[in-house]
């Protein structure tokens, strides 16, 4: 009887060994990705709240101001960046 060849070649074994050494990919929190963007300098930008309902009671000046983006506070920036590992 002839000897059976190995189940996988040496090349496949080397690939598996290499993939074991690579760190796993991190998952982005999709809810945070939709709400926050990281600027070029590394700060985190966020939209302002309060622009969803009861608009007729708010002044035009206030509504204009709410349209603009704002920055996340420095104390919370680290928490948001953890949710956006590739942001």
Buried (B, 14 or more C-beta within 10 A) or exposed (E): EEEEEEEEEEEEEEEEEEEEEEEEEEEEBEEBEEBBBBEEEEEBEBEEEEBEEEEEEEEEEEEEBBEEEEEBEEEEBEEBBEBBEEB
